[in-house]
Amino acid sequence: MVGPEGEQVGIVPLDQAIKLAQDVDMDLVEVAPMARPPVCKLMDYGKFKYESALKAREARRNQQQTVIKEMKLRPKIDSHDYETKKGHVVRFLKAGDKVKITIMFRGREQSRPELGFRLLRKLAEEIDELGYVESAPKQDGRNMIMVVAPHRATKEAARQGGQASPDEPGADAS
């Protein structure tokens, strides 16, 4: 048996342990039932449950959600449209999000998957300083998919920044 302050009381018969618990107005909780002899502890069980719930809530709050943004392209994308889509991918990576880039093939484009592969490789090289290719380009039916994740430093900067800076477009000037 373990006392209320964590001190070892020793091996105590069950009826005597229950009496000790009643004397100090605490609960007798079995903490290791499989041990020989079973280990019990004197504690305020309601307080213990409350504190463990608080710890669990705090752990959930500190967890971060992995967000995967998706960007869809076509193999015959115009250079200006490509730059716009690349800008979105850069913005997502700077925010610390993963990006799933999908090349959609239609009709005869399906017979030329190397066009999509070249486009994805070009994009990966251009955004190399912000992120790395987590999953290499692979054909999936009519689509070719690649996943890009931000580097740890980019993720940390996004977490530290929290809000967009006032000189970034889309930020409130309040």
N, C-alpha and C positions, 0 to 999 in steps of 0.2 A: 504494500500500500504506500502511496505517496501522499504527503500532507498538503495542506492548502498553499504553503509557500514553496513547494517543490522539494521539501526535505523528505528523506526516506524514513518511513515509520517502521517498516519491516513486515514480516508475514503475520497477518492478523486474521483471526476467525471472522467469518461473515457477519455474525450477529454483533460482535464487538466493533467491527468497522462501521456498521449501520448506526450503532449507538454513538460512536465518535462523530459521525457526520451530523447526527441530530444535535449533539452537544454544541458544535461550533456553527450550527444553522447553515449547513452546506449540503450539497448533493454528493452521493457516492457514485462516481461514474467509472465504468469499466473501460479502460483505455487500451488494453492489450488482452483480449479474451483468449487468444491462442497460446499465450505464454504459460509456462508451468512454473509456479502457480500464476493464475490470472492477475494482471496488474490493475488496480483501481486507484482513483485519485479523488481527493476531496476538493470540490470546486463548486462555484456558483454556475450551474449549467445554463441558466438563462443568460447570464452575462457572457459566458463562453460562446453560445450560439450567436448572440448579438455581435460580438467582436469578430467572429469568423465571417459573418455576413458582411460586415464593414470591410474586412480585408478582401473578400471576394469582389465586392462592388468597386473597390479601389483598383484592384487588378484589372477588372474589365475596363475601367475608365482609362487606364494607362495603356491598354492594348490599342494597336493601330489597325485600322481596317485597310486591307489592300484593295485599291480601286484600280480596275482595268478599264481604260478608255479604249474605244475602237475607232480606227481611221480606215475608211474604205477608199481604194484607188482603182483605177482601170489601167491596163497596160499602155493604152495610147493617150495618156494624160498630157495636156499642154504644159509647157514649162511654168507659166504663171500659176496655173492651178496646182501644179506640183509644189511650187514654193509656198503657196498658201497652206496646203495640207502639211507640208514640212513644218511650217510655223506653228500649226496647231499641235503637232507631235512634240516640238520643242517646248511649247507652253505646258503641255501635260507632264513632260519629264521634269521640267523645272518645279512643277507643283508636287513632285514626288510620286506621281502615279505611273503605273505600268501602261504600256500602249500596245494594243493588238492591231497590227497593220494587215489589212486584208486586200489582196488584189483580186478583183472579180473578172473572170474571163467569160466572154460571150462568143457564141458561134465559132468562127474560124480562129479566134484568138486562143481557143483551147489547144490548138495544135502547136502553139508557140509559147510554151511555159517559160522558156529562157528569157523572154521579154520581161515577164513579171519578176523572175529571179534577179535579173540585172537591175531592175528598178528598186527592188528591196535592198540589194547589196549597196547600191548608190546611196539610198537613204540612210542605211546603217553607217556607212563611212562618213556621211555629212553630220550625223548627230553623235558621233563617237565620243566627243568630250562630255556629253550629258548623260549618255546611257550606254548599255551594252546589250547585245543580242542574247536574250535569255533562251529563246527557242528559235533555231535556224529556220529559214523559209522551207515550208513543205507544202506540197500539193494536196488539197483536200477537195476532191470532186472538181467543181468549177472554180474554186477559190484557192489562192495560195496565201498561207498565213505565216506571219512572223511576229514574235512577241519581243518587245524591247522594254527593259527595266532600267530605272535611273540608277546611277552610281550611288554608293552610300553617302558620299559627300553632298551630292545633289539632294538626296532625301533628307539629310540632316539640316541643310540650309532651308529647305522648304518647311520643315517642321519648326525651325527656329523663327523663321519669318512670319509664319502664321497668316498674316494679312498681306494683300498686295501693296506695294509701295505707291505713294501718291503720283509718281511720274509714269506709272504703267497705265496703259489704256484699260479702261474698264474699272478702275479703282475709284471709289467715292472720294470726293474732295471735301469731306466734312471734317 
